[in-house]
Amino acid sequence: MINRVVLVGRLTRDVEVRKTQSGLSVATFTVACDRRGSRDAQGQTADFISCVAWRQSADFLGSYAKKGTLVGVEGSIQTRNYTNQSGQKVYVTEVVCDRVQILESRSTSQSRNNDS
């Protein structure tokens, strides 16, 4: 069986970094990846994919990656569920990152942010 994901896209918001009770860093973020081909019924041309990174990757992203940064992600798909405070079962599908890279220079990212 193979469970491997490779994504290239832009961060939809700033990376959120937290610490677990045991002190491990964990980052959550969403990557917008363009979809090839035609638009779907709602006119959407991108997929928004939830990702989680741990330890040094989480700290790195929290320090250097901001909304709009072009990133490359390698990892695997994980599904999980939990019961929220309202008693409803919540299902989550996300990419657990083995490797994350920033794919543009800081100056390119800053000039793009200044233009918008």
C-alpha positions as CSV (number, residue, x, y, z in Angstrom):
1,M,0.0,0.0,0.0
2,I,1.2,3.5,-0.7
3,N,0.1,6.7,1.1
4,R,2.2,9.5,-0.3
5,V,1.3,13.1,-1.0
6,V,3.3,15.8,-2.7
7,L,1.8,19.3,-2.9
8,V,2.9,22.7,-4.2
9,G,0.8,25.7,-3.3
10,R,0.4,28.9,-1.3
11,L,-0.5,29.2,2.4
12,T,-4.0,30.5,2.8
13,R,-3.3,32.1,6.2
14,D,-0.4,32.4,8.6
15,V,0.8,29.2,10.2
16,E,-0.5,28.4,13.7
17,V,2.2,26.9,16.0
18,R,1.3,25.4,19.3
19,K,3.1,23.2,21.9
20,T,1.8,19.9,23.1
21,Q,1.8,19.1,26.8
22,S,5.1,17.3,26.3
23,G,6.6,20.3,24.7
24,L,6.6,19.2,21.0
25,S,5.9,21.9,18.4
26,V,3.0,21.4,16.1
27,A,2.0,23.6,13.2
28,T,-1.3,23.6,11.3
29,F,-1.8,25.3,8.0
30,T,-3.8,25.1,4.8
31,V,-2.3,25.0,1.3
32,A,-4.2,26.2,-1.8
33,C,-3.3,24.1,-4.8
34,D,-4.6,25.0,-8.3
35,R,-6.8,22.3,-9.8
36,R,-6.1,21.5,-13.4
37,G,-8.9,21.4,-15.9
38,S,-12.3,22.9,-15.7
39,R,-13.9,24.8,-12.8
40,D,-16.3,22.9,-10.6
41,A,-20.0,23.8,-10.2
42,Q,-19.1,26.6,-7.7
43,G,-16.4,28.0,-10.0
44,Q,-13.6,26.8,-7.7
45,T,-10.3,26.3,-9.4
46,A,-8.2,25.4,-6.3
47,D,-8.3,22.8,-3.5
48,F,-7.6,23.8,0.1
49,I,-5.7,21.1,1.9
50,S,-5.2,21.0,5.6
51,C,-1.7,20.1,6.8
52,V,0.1,19.5,10.1
53,A,3.8,19.6,10.7
54,W,5.7,18.6,13.8
55,R,9.0,19.5,15.7
56,Q,11.6,21.5,13.7
57,S,9.4,21.8,10.6
58,A,6.7,23.4,12.7
59,D,9.1,25.9,14.3
60,F,10.6,26.7,10.9
61,L,7.2,27.4,9.3
62,G,6.1,29.5,12.2
63,S,9.2,31.7,11.9
64,Y,9.5,32.1,8.2
65,A,6.2,31.2,6.3
66,K,3.4,33.7,6.1
67,K,0.1,33.9,4.3
68,G,0.7,33.6,0.5
69,T,4.1,31.9,0.8
70,L,4.7,29.3,-1.9
71,V,5.5,25.9,-0.2
72,G,6.2,22.4,-1.1
73,V,4.9,19.6,1.1
74,E,5.7,15.9,1.3
75,G,3.8,13.6,3.6
76,S,0.9,11.2,4.0
77,I,-2.9,11.5,4.3
78,Q,-4.3,10.8,7.8
79,T,-7.9,10.6,8.8
80,R,-9.1,10.9,12.4
81,N,-12.3,11.8,14.3
82,Y,-13.3,13.2,17.6
83,T,-16.4,14.4,19.4
84,N,-16.7,18.1,19.8
85,Q,-18.1,20.0,22.8
86,S,-21.6,19.9,21.3
87,G,-21.4,16.1,21.2
88,Q,-21.1,15.9,17.4
89,K,-18.6,13.6,15.7
90,V,-16.1,15.6,13.7
91,Y,-14.1,13.9,10.9
92,V,-10.8,15.3,9.8
93,T,-8.6,14.5,6.8
94,E,-5.2,16.2,6.7
95,V,-1.7,15.8,5.3
96,V,0.9,14.9,8.0
97,C,4.1,16.5,6.7
98,D,7.4,14.6,6.6
99,R,9.1,17.5,4.8
100,V,8.1,21.2,4.1
101,Q,10.1,23.6,2.0
102,I,9.6,27.3,1.2
103,L,9.8,27.6,-2.6
104,E,10.4,31.3,-3.1
105,S,12.9,33.8,-1.8
106,R,11.9,36.2,1.1
107,S,12.3,39.2,-1.2
108,T,9.9,37.7,-3.8
109,S,7.3,36.9,-1.1
110,Q,7.6,40.4,0.4
111,S,7.3,42.2,-3.0
112,R,4.2,40.1,-3.8
113,N,2.7,41.0,-0.4
114,N,3.4,44.7,-1.0
115,D,1.7,44.6,-4.4
116,S,-1.5,43.2,-2.9
